[in-house]
Amino acid sequence: MAGAAEIDYNEEAMKITRLALLCAALAAHLPDPLAAQAPGTGSLVTGSVSGTLVTVDKKLSAMILRTDEGRQMAWRLDRSVIEQLSRFKTGDRLWTIYRELGGGDRAVTAIGFPGSEKVPVYVNATGSAVRLHTAAYLDGGACRGYREDGQVSHSLVRRGASADNEAPCWCCSSMQQTCEPANRAYEPGDRVTGRIILSRCFP
């Protein structure tokens, strides 16, 4: 028919397939996101995963990554976090730190993109002001371990703001709390770092 728009059925099929994959991955990996808003009492177990970015879906407020082992994982995140993630492209390397909240629920603490900045840049996408706690390596190049109070620096990162900090070890918390700077801002070798998007700061 003259004037009729041509439809790329292969492209539409790919979109539907991607949407179905995203929905299935979200259902498999994430219970009701509202259940993950309030951390339970007691110590929260920390986990991390590294891989590459597959897609960021603004409509579903979700991200899919492919781990280094080839497994796909999906996370539903706040829109402020998704807005920051949308600046990156498929195939970009990333790592994700998360907390086990109990009952199968997980909450993402931060998402980092190695190689995207010359120094660690922390972007506060949590929705409120947070405290950034940073420190030097301990003996042997470790971040986790005992430190005296004077060995840890504390700084304010306001909602929506970013902060540069070259210290190799870090953590973030609410304004009223503190935490152990056990996370690494650099990959092994102290050379590769990047933008670190803060999603949820504990405790």
Wavefront OBJ file of the C-alpha trace (Angstrom):
o trace
v 0.000 0.000 0.000
v 1.373 3.398 -1.014
v 2.549 5.498 1.880
v 2.352 2.629 4.370
v 5.137 2.498 6.968
v 7.438 -0.486 6.696
v 7.744 -2.620 9.830
v 10.995 -4.349 10.663
v 9.565 -7.556 12.137
v 12.983 -8.866 13.094
v 13.675 -5.743 15.145
v 10.246 -5.920 16.799
v 10.792 -9.593 17.618
v 14.121 -8.745 19.227
v 12.459 -6.073 21.368
v 9.784 -8.504 22.525
v 12.403 -11.149 23.258
v 14.489 -8.710 25.279
v 11.431 -7.593 27.249
v 10.454 -11.203 27.961
v 14.004 -11.985 29.074
v 14.089 -8.953 31.344
v 10.755 -9.795 32.948
v 11.788 -13.424 33.460
v 15.115 -12.419 34.963
v 13.469 -9.936 37.292
v 10.970 -12.523 38.426
v 13.726 -15.045 39.025
v 16.155 -12.813 40.876
v 14.054 -10.181 42.576
v 11.100 -10.714 44.882
v 8.715 -7.839 45.491
v 11.000 -4.751 45.526
v 8.879 -3.126 48.229
v 9.924 -5.904 50.580
v 13.538 -4.829 50.221
v 13.040 -1.244 51.346
v 13.582 -1.829 55.067
v 16.651 -3.859 56.125
v 16.058 -6.401 58.863
v 17.868 -6.416 62.162
v 21.257 -8.067 62.638
v 24.318 -8.238 60.436
v 23.728 -8.013 56.688
v 25.725 -10.326 54.450
v 27.567 -8.559 51.624
v 28.057 -10.004 48.157
v 29.506 -8.777 44.888
v 29.455 -9.723 41.238
v 31.370 -8.453 38.204
v 30.657 -8.680 34.497
v 29.329 -6.543 31.649
v 26.227 -4.444 31.153
v 23.534 -6.048 28.998
v 20.734 -3.487 29.117
v 19.144 -0.707 31.153
v 15.359 -0.474 30.885
v 13.984 2.866 32.093
v 10.343 1.782 31.789
v 10.850 -1.184 34.111
v 13.484 0.667 36.165
v 15.756 -2.354 35.802
v 19.227 -3.421 34.744
v 20.519 -6.728 33.374
v 24.176 -7.699 33.593
v 26.082 -10.751 32.382
v 28.504 -12.088 34.980
v 32.062 -13.133 34.196
v 30.780 -16.717 34.416
v 28.191 -16.035 31.702
v 25.086 -15.929 33.923
v 22.528 -13.147 33.479
v 21.290 -11.275 36.540
v 18.605 -8.602 36.799
v 18.137 -5.856 39.355
v 15.226 -3.512 39.858
v 16.591 -0.150 41.008
v 15.417 3.327 41.925
v 14.900 5.634 38.969
v 17.681 7.949 40.148
v 20.096 5.003 39.863
v 18.713 3.969 36.467
v 19.232 7.521 35.224
v 22.933 7.268 36.065
v 23.240 3.767 34.579
v 21.671 4.886 31.308
v 24.831 6.875 30.572
v 26.699 3.630 29.973
v 26.414 1.257 27.039
v 25.986 -2.459 26.451
v 29.251 -4.295 26.982
v 30.714 -1.844 29.508
v 32.460 -3.591 32.397
v 30.893 -3.177 35.810
v 30.749 -4.582 39.314
v 27.852 -4.625 41.740
v 27.928 -4.743 45.545
v 24.733 -5.937 47.221
v 23.395 -6.872 50.647
v 21.360 -9.955 51.535
v 18.341 -8.673 53.458
v 16.879 -12.083 54.299
v 13.960 -13.970 52.800
v 15.641 -13.991 49.394
v 15.640 -10.184 49.141
v 18.729 -8.278 48.036
v 19.523 -4.577 47.876
v 22.229 -3.086 45.676
v 24.695 -0.897 47.557
v 26.714 0.384 44.612
v 27.515 -0.171 40.953
v 30.956 0.719 39.610
v 32.282 1.075 36.072
v 36.055 0.370 35.936
v 37.963 2.556 33.520
v 35.299 5.264 33.324
v 37.193 7.804 35.483
v 40.830 8.514 36.358
v 40.056 8.659 40.103
v 37.133 7.163 42.045
v 34.052 9.351 41.568
v 31.143 8.611 43.928
v 27.688 9.589 42.672
v 24.964 9.750 45.310
v 21.794 8.330 43.734
v 20.308 7.133 47.049
v 17.737 9.913 47.399
v 19.248 11.401 50.574
v 22.558 12.708 51.904
v 25.066 10.012 52.873
v 28.442 9.729 54.587
v 31.399 8.436 52.576
v 34.056 6.684 54.672
v 37.472 6.176 53.051
v 40.857 4.809 54.110
v 44.233 3.590 52.904
v 45.053 -0.075 52.391
v 45.948 -2.171 55.387
v 49.026 -4.407 55.432
v 49.094 -6.681 52.434
v 46.858 -4.416 50.341
v 43.644 -5.414 52.125
v 40.677 -3.127 52.733
v 38.847 -5.220 55.324
v 40.296 -5.191 58.845
v 40.729 -3.220 62.039
v 41.567 0.504 61.881
v 41.926 3.213 64.505
v 39.411 6.069 64.289
v 42.077 8.400 62.948
v 42.783 6.109 60.001
v 39.343 6.645 58.437
v 38.186 9.855 56.740
v 34.509 10.862 56.652
v 32.831 13.188 54.170
v 29.321 14.295 53.234
v 27.910 13.543 49.782
v 24.650 15.376 49.267
v 21.685 13.933 47.384
v 22.369 13.947 43.645
v 25.941 15.183 44.129
v 29.247 13.518 43.303
v 32.589 13.447 45.082
v 36.128 12.537 44.000
v 38.266 10.605 46.467
v 41.507 8.823 45.629
v 41.543 6.566 48.730
v 41.547 2.870 47.732
v 39.096 1.636 50.414
v 35.584 2.890 51.033
v 32.038 2.356 52.273
v 28.958 4.563 52.604
v 26.371 4.899 55.354
v 23.415 6.987 56.404
v 24.282 10.296 58.058
v 23.703 8.907 61.555
v 25.784 5.747 61.162
v 29.240 4.545 60.228
v 30.674 1.494 58.437
v 33.905 -0.330 57.708
v 35.674 0.860 54.512
v 36.049 -2.715 53.246
v 35.196 -2.076 49.570
v 37.905 -1.601 46.955
v 37.733 1.498 44.755
v 40.351 0.068 42.387
v 40.781 -3.218 40.610
v 43.950 -5.136 41.627
v 47.000 -3.112 40.693
v 45.676 0.264 41.882
v 45.309 1.498 38.317
v 41.770 0.909 37.133
v 38.921 2.742 38.810
v 35.866 4.679 37.720
v 32.460 6.093 38.483
v 30.782 4.457 41.485
v 27.004 4.921 41.680
v 25.716 4.709 45.258
v 22.299 3.043 45.383
v 21.721 2.091 49.042
v 24.058 2.941 51.917
v 24.089 0.710 55.008
v 23.600 0.665 57.893
l 1 2 3 4 5 6 7 8 9 10 11 12 13 14 15 16 17 18 19 20 21 22 23 24 25 26 27 28 29 30 31 32 33 34 35 36 37 38 39 40 41 42 43 44 45 46 47 48 49 50 51 52 53 54 55 56 57 58 59 60 61 62 63 64 65 66 67 68 69 70 71 72 73 74 75 76 77 78 79 80 81 82 83 84 85 86 87 88 89 90 91 92 93 94 95 96 97 98 99 100 101 102 103 104 105 106 107 108 109 110 111 112 113 114 115 116 117 118 119 120 121 122 123 124 125 126 127 128 129 130 131 132 133 134 135 136 137 138 139 140 141 142 143 144 145 146 147 148 149 150 151 152 153 154 155 156 157 158 159 160 161 162 163 164 165 166 167 168 169 170 171 172 173 174 175 176 177 178 179 180 181 182 183 184 185 186 187 188 189 190 191 192 193 194 195 196 197 198 199 200 201 202 203
